[in-house]
Amino acid sequence: MPIDRIRIQNFKSIRDSGDIKIAPINILIGANGVGKSNFISFFKMLNSISKKRLEFFVADNGYENSLLYFGRKKSKSIEGSIIFKPLDKNTNNRYDFKLVPKSQSSGFYFERDEGGFNSFARGYNESWSFEDLGGKGKTESGIFENGLTRAEFLRAHFSSFNVFHFHDTSSSSSLRQPSKTLDYRYLKSDGSNLAAFLYRIKSTHPKHFKMIEYTIGSVAPFFERFDLEPDAKNPEVIFLNWFEKGSDEYFNAFHLSDGTLRFIALTTLLLQPDLPSTIILDEPELGLHPIAISKLAGMVKKASVNSQIIIATQSVNLVNEFSADDILVANREDNQTVFKRQSAQALENWLEEYSVGELWEKNVIGGRI
């Protein structure tokens, strides 16, 4: 069940976002420091809420003064809502929360922690009925332990709100290290179990595995295929071994360039057989060749048939691969971050002469200053 829209209030640089429509593809652009990362962070917070880890999220983000819009003196609470809509049907499920900072200590408590159901789910209007999920007055949401169907739905969906970033490709990075052989249930957000996850796909979905290999080879012509098996000396670990064309020697992750390694991780994420309901990517274009960026866009479009994609990017080349309807621009107005969905119809005259990326560079659609 896809996300229909979200609303964010008094969260970091976002005073009141209003309703933000979430499409199958959402390419988030904007100048540095404008608040794109705060939009992404909202999904991280929902993930933490569903796992009963809000207090850790608050601590990791500098406590309440850093999370409240202009701090305690300006904002009295953080509020948010997320509404879901089945394909070709009316809105159905939703989650609403209100976090109030504690008066005598650090952190927040829930003043609102509710799931909602639309009484007109089979029609066209909205009339919401709400039920408390058990977190009211507490520091953690009740979603994690609540047995209601609504809570189960929210847990399942919020669990996909992981932000994938394969930026660290240093020699000591988890991407280059061997994986635990049995750590293959899902691809981790930093790619630390990439070899094990690919090994599982090879064993259970060989056609998907071959497509992943083919796609990597189309960008890295020296790559022939993977050779993935538990290590002979230590079967509890598995290395990202591969063969180069024209050679019978083994190579591993340490022999891959930064860009190629990131592209392998991105390809595995987007071409896996069981896609998460939501895929969030933070600047996936980092270190990629223009041809790889074009391939990345093609995989995103394919994946968006079964998964909603949210991408924060600074790449004009990547933006050029998408329709104006896919673009969500973040700007700073009146001391707050605002978001505007672009429209191919509204930009019709401009698009006769310029690409979407060029309109971004010229600041026609905003997001540059």
TAMO-V621129 format. One record per residue. N is the residue number from 1. RES is the residue in one small letter. PSI is psi in degrees with one decimal (999 if undefined). Layout:
BEGIN
n=N res=RES psi=PSI
n=N res=RES psi=PSI
END
This chain:
BEGIN
n=1 res=m psi=110.1
n=2 res=p psi=158.4
n=3 res=i psi=132.5
n=4 res=d psi=-47.6
n=5 res=r psi=160.9
n=6 res=i psi=161.1
n=7 res=r psi=135.2
n=8 res=i psi=130.8
n=9 res=q psi=130.2
n=10 res=n psi=38.7
n=11 res=f psi=112.1
n=12 res=k psi=-119.8
n=13 res=s psi=3.9
n=14 res=i psi=108.0
n=15 res=r psi=-53.6
n=16 res=d psi=108.8
n=17 res=s psi=-17.1
n=18 res=g psi=-175.4
n=19 res=d psi=123.9
n=20 res=i psi=116.5
n=21 res=k psi=133.2
n=22 res=i psi=115.2
n=23 res=a psi=177.0
n=24 res=p psi=-38.7
n=25 res=i psi=131.0
n=26 res=n psi=103.5
n=27 res=i psi=107.1
n=28 res=l psi=119.5
n=29 res=i psi=160.3
n=30 res=g psi=163.7
n=31 res=a psi=161.3
n=32 res=n psi=134.0
n=33 res=g psi=5.6
n=34 res=v psi=-23.2
n=35 res=g psi=14.7
n=36 res=k psi=-43.3
n=37 res=s psi=-26.5
n=38 res=n psi=-34.1
n=39 res=f psi=-47.4
n=40 res=i psi=-38.4
n=41 res=s psi=-27.4
n=42 res=f psi=-40.3
n=43 res=f psi=-35.9
n=44 res=k psi=-40.3
n=45 res=m psi=-42.0
n=46 res=l psi=-39.0
n=47 res=n psi=-44.2
n=48 res=s psi=-40.0
n=49 res=i psi=-44.2
n=50 res=s psi=-21.8
n=51 res=k psi=9.2
n=52 res=k psi=42.2
n=53 res=r psi=26.3
n=54 res=l psi=-40.5
n=55 res=e psi=-35.9
n=56 res=f psi=-41.2
n=57 res=f psi=-44.0
n=58 res=v psi=-44.5
n=59 res=a psi=-42.3
n=60 res=d psi=-21.5
n=61 res=n psi=19.8
n=62 res=g psi=17.0
n=63 res=y psi=-173.4
n=64 res=e psi=-35.0
n=65 res=n psi=-28.0
n=66 res=s psi=-23.9
n=67 res=l psi=-32.4
n=68 res=l psi=140.3
n=69 res=y psi=112.4
n=70 res=f psi=27.6
n=71 res=g psi=-176.3
n=72 res=r psi=-36.3
n=73 res=k psi=-27.0
n=74 res=k psi=-38.7
n=75 res=s psi=138.3
n=76 res=k psi=-9.9
n=77 res=s psi=162.3
n=78 res=i psi=132.2
n=79 res=e psi=150.6
n=80 res=g psi=156.2
n=81 res=s psi=149.5
n=82 res=i psi=130.0
n=83 res=i psi=136.6
n=84 res=f psi=150.4
n=85 res=k psi=116.3
n=86 res=p psi=152.7
n=87 res=l psi=131.1
n=88 res=d psi=21.5
n=89 res=k psi=-179.9
n=90 res=n psi=165.3
n=91 res=t psi=148.5
n=92 res=n psi=-81.2
n=93 res=n psi=158.1
n=94 res=r psi=164.3
n=95 res=y psi=134.7
n=96 res=d psi=137.8
n=97 res=f psi=156.9
n=98 res=k psi=122.1
n=99 res=l psi=127.0
n=100 res=v psi=131.8
n=101 res=p psi=142.0
n=102 res=k psi=143.9
n=103 res=s psi=-30.5
n=104 res=q psi=-4.1
n=105 res=s psi=179.8
n=106 res=s psi=159.9
n=107 res=g psi=-175.4
n=108 res=f psi=163.1
n=109 res=y psi=156.9
n=110 res=f psi=122.1
n=111 res=e psi=-21.3
n=112 res=r psi=133.1
n=113 res=d psi=81.1
n=114 res=e psi=142.7
n=115 res=g psi=149.8
n=116 res=g psi=152.5
n=117 res=f psi=133.0
n=118 res=n psi=119.2
n=119 res=s psi=-21.6
n=120 res=f psi=33.1
n=121 res=a psi=-26.9
n=122 res=r psi=1.8
n=123 res=g psi=-137.6
n=124 res=y psi=-16.3
n=125 res=n psi=-179.7
n=126 res=e psi=126.7
n=127 res=s psi=105.2
n=128 res=w psi=136.8
n=129 res=s psi=134.3
n=130 res=f psi=150.9
n=131 res=e psi=135.7
n=132 res=d psi=132.9
n=133 res=l psi=-1.6
n=134 res=g psi=1.2
n=135 res=g psi=-7.5
n=136 res=k psi=126.0
n=137 res=g psi=-0.3
n=138 res=k psi=167.8
n=139 res=t psi=-10.9
n=140 res=e psi=150.9
n=141 res=s psi=157.3
n=142 res=g psi=-1.5
n=143 res=i psi=-41.1
n=144 res=f psi=-39.6
n=145 res=e psi=-4.6
n=146 res=n psi=134.1
n=147 res=g psi=-0.2
n=148 res=l psi=150.7
n=149 res=t psi=-38.8
n=150 res=r psi=-43.8
n=151 res=a psi=-38.3
n=152 res=e psi=-42.0
n=153 res=f psi=-46.5
n=154 res=l psi=-41.9
n=155 res=r psi=-46.4
n=156 res=a psi=-41.6
n=157 res=h psi=-43.4
n=158 res=f psi=-24.6
n=159 res=s psi=-21.0
n=160 res=s psi=-3.4
n=161 res=f psi=60.8
n=162 res=n psi=137.1
n=163 res=v psi=112.2
n=164 res=f psi=125.1
n=165 res=h psi=116.4
n=166 res=f psi=42.7
n=167 res=h psi=-39.9
n=168 res=d psi=105.5
n=169 res=t psi=24.0
n=170 res=s psi=168.9
n=171 res=s psi=-25.6
n=172 res=s psi=4.1
n=173 res=s psi=153.9
n=174 res=s psi=-26.3
n=175 res=l psi=-31.5
n=176 res=r psi=-10.4
n=177 res=q psi=158.2
n=178 res=p psi=153.7
n=179 res=s psi=158.0
n=180 res=k psi=128.9
n=181 res=t psi=-37.5
n=182 res=l psi=6.5
n=183 res=d psi=71.3
n=184 res=y psi=10.9
n=185 res=r psi=-41.4
n=186 res=y psi=156.8
n=187 res=l psi=125.9
n=188 res=k psi=156.0
n=189 res=s psi=-22.4
n=190 res=d psi=3.2
n=191 res=g psi=16.5
n=192 res=s psi=-18.1
n=193 res=n psi=28.9
n=194 res=l psi=-48.0
n=195 res=a psi=-44.1
n=196 res=a psi=-40.0
n=197 res=f psi=-42.3
n=198 res=l psi=-37.9
n=199 res=y psi=-40.1
n=200 res=r psi=-44.1
n=201 res=i psi=-41.2
n=202 res=k psi=-39.2
n=203 res=s psi=-35.0
n=204 res=t psi=-26.3
n=205 res=h psi=71.5
n=206 res=p psi=-31.9
n=207 res=k psi=-41.7
n=208 res=h psi=-38.8
n=209 res=f psi=-43.6
n=210 res=k psi=-37.0
n=211 res=m psi=-39.1
n=212 res=i psi=-46.7
n=213 res=e psi=-43.4
n=214 res=y psi=-43.8
n=215 res=t psi=-41.9
n=216 res=i psi=-42.8
n=217 res=g psi=-27.1
n=218 res=s psi=-20.2
n=219 res=v psi=-34.3
n=220 res=a psi=86.1
n=221 res=p psi=-16.8
n=222 res=f psi=-17.2
n=223 res=f psi=127.9
n=224 res=e psi=-55.6
n=225 res=r psi=165.7
n=226 res=f psi=159.0
n=227 res=d psi=87.8
n=228 res=l psi=111.6
n=229 res=e psi=150.0
n=230 res=p psi=143.9
n=231 res=d psi=135.6
n=232 res=a psi=-36.5
n=233 res=k psi=-32.1
n=234 res=n psi=88.2
n=235 res=p psi=-8.6
n=236 res=e psi=-9.7
n=237 res=v psi=158.6
n=238 res=i psi=135.6
n=239 res=f psi=154.9
n=240 res=l psi=72.6
n=241 res=n psi=148.1
n=242 res=w psi=162.1
n=243 res=f psi=143.0
n=244 res=e psi=145.9
n=245 res=k psi=134.2
n=246 res=g psi=9.6
n=247 res=s psi=145.1
n=248 res=d psi=13.9
n=249 res=e psi=149.6
n=250 res=y psi=139.4
n=251 res=f psi=160.2
n=252 res=n psi=-168.8
n=253 res=a psi=-27.0
n=254 res=f psi=-16.1
n=255 res=h psi=0.7
n=256 res=l psi=143.1
n=257 res=s psi=162.5
n=258 res=d psi=-47.6
n=259 res=g psi=-40.6
n=260 res=t psi=-42.1
n=261 res=l psi=-43.2
n=262 res=r psi=-40.3
n=263 res=f psi=-37.2
n=264 res=i psi=-44.4
n=265 res=a psi=-44.2
n=266 res=l psi=-42.2
n=267 res=t psi=-43.4
n=268 res=t psi=-43.6
n=269 res=l psi=-46.6
n=270 res=l psi=-19.1
n=271 res=l psi=8.8
n=272 res=q psi=154.5
n=273 res=p psi=-33.9
n=274 res=d psi=91.6
n=275 res=l psi=143.2
n=276 res=p psi=155.8
n=277 res=s psi=-28.2
n=278 res=t psi=134.7
n=279 res=i psi=121.9
n=280 res=i psi=123.1
n=281 res=l psi=132.9
n=282 res=d psi=108.9
n=283 res=e psi=61.2
n=284 res=p psi=-13.5
n=285 res=e psi=-8.0
n=286 res=l psi=120.1
n=287 res=g psi=7.6
n=288 res=l psi=142.2
n=289 res=h psi=150.7
n=290 res=p psi=-36.4
n=291 res=i psi=-39.3
n=292 res=a psi=-36.0
n=293 res=i psi=-40.1
n=294 res=s psi=-41.9
n=295 res=k psi=-41.1
n=296 res=l psi=-46.0
n=297 res=a psi=-40.0
n=298 res=g psi=-40.2
n=299 res=m psi=-37.9
n=300 res=v psi=-45.3
n=301 res=k psi=-41.2
n=302 res=k psi=-44.5
n=303 res=a psi=-28.8
n=304 res=s psi=-9.9
n=305 res=v psi=-32.7
n=306 res=n psi=-4.0
n=307 res=s psi=143.6
n=308 res=q psi=133.2
n=309 res=i psi=129.6
n=310 res=i psi=121.9
n=311 res=i psi=125.8
n=312 res=a psi=126.8
n=313 res=t psi=157.7
n=314 res=q psi=10.9
n=315 res=s psi=116.6
n=316 res=v psi=-38.6
n=317 res=n psi=-42.1
n=318 res=l psi=-43.3
n=319 res=v psi=-37.9
n=320 res=n psi=-17.9
n=321 res=e psi=-5.7
n=322 res=f psi=163.9
n=323 res=s psi=155.4
n=324 res=a psi=-30.0
n=325 res=d psi=-21.5
n=326 res=d psi=-8.4
n=327 res=i psi=129.1
n=328 res=l psi=116.1
n=329 res=v psi=130.0
n=330 res=a psi=128.0
n=331 res=n psi=165.3
n=332 res=r psi=116.1
n=333 res=e psi=135.4
n=334 res=d psi=44.0
n=335 res=n psi=28.5
n=336 res=q psi=160.4
n=337 res=t psi=130.0
n=338 res=v psi=153.0
n=339 res=f psi=137.7
n=340 res=k psi=122.6
n=341 res=r psi=131.3
n=342 res=q psi=164.6
n=343 res=s psi=125.0
n=344 res=a psi=-33.5
n=345 res=q psi=-44.6
n=346 res=a psi=-28.1
n=347 res=l psi=14.6
n=348 res=e psi=-47.7
n=349 res=n psi=-41.7
n=350 res=w psi=-39.9
n=351 res=l psi=-9.6
n=352 res=e psi=-25.8
n=353 res=e psi=-22.7
n=354 res=y psi=153.3
n=355 res=s psi=167.6
n=356 res=v psi=-40.8
n=357 res=g psi=-38.5
n=358 res=e psi=-36.2
n=359 res=l psi=-32.9
n=360 res=w psi=-46.0
n=361 res=e psi=-36.1
n=362 res=k psi=-1.1
n=363 res=n psi=23.2
n=364 res=v psi=-38.2
n=365 res=i psi=6.1
n=366 res=g psi=-169.4
n=367 res=g psi=11.2
n=368 res=r psi=-32.8
n=369 res=i psi=999
END
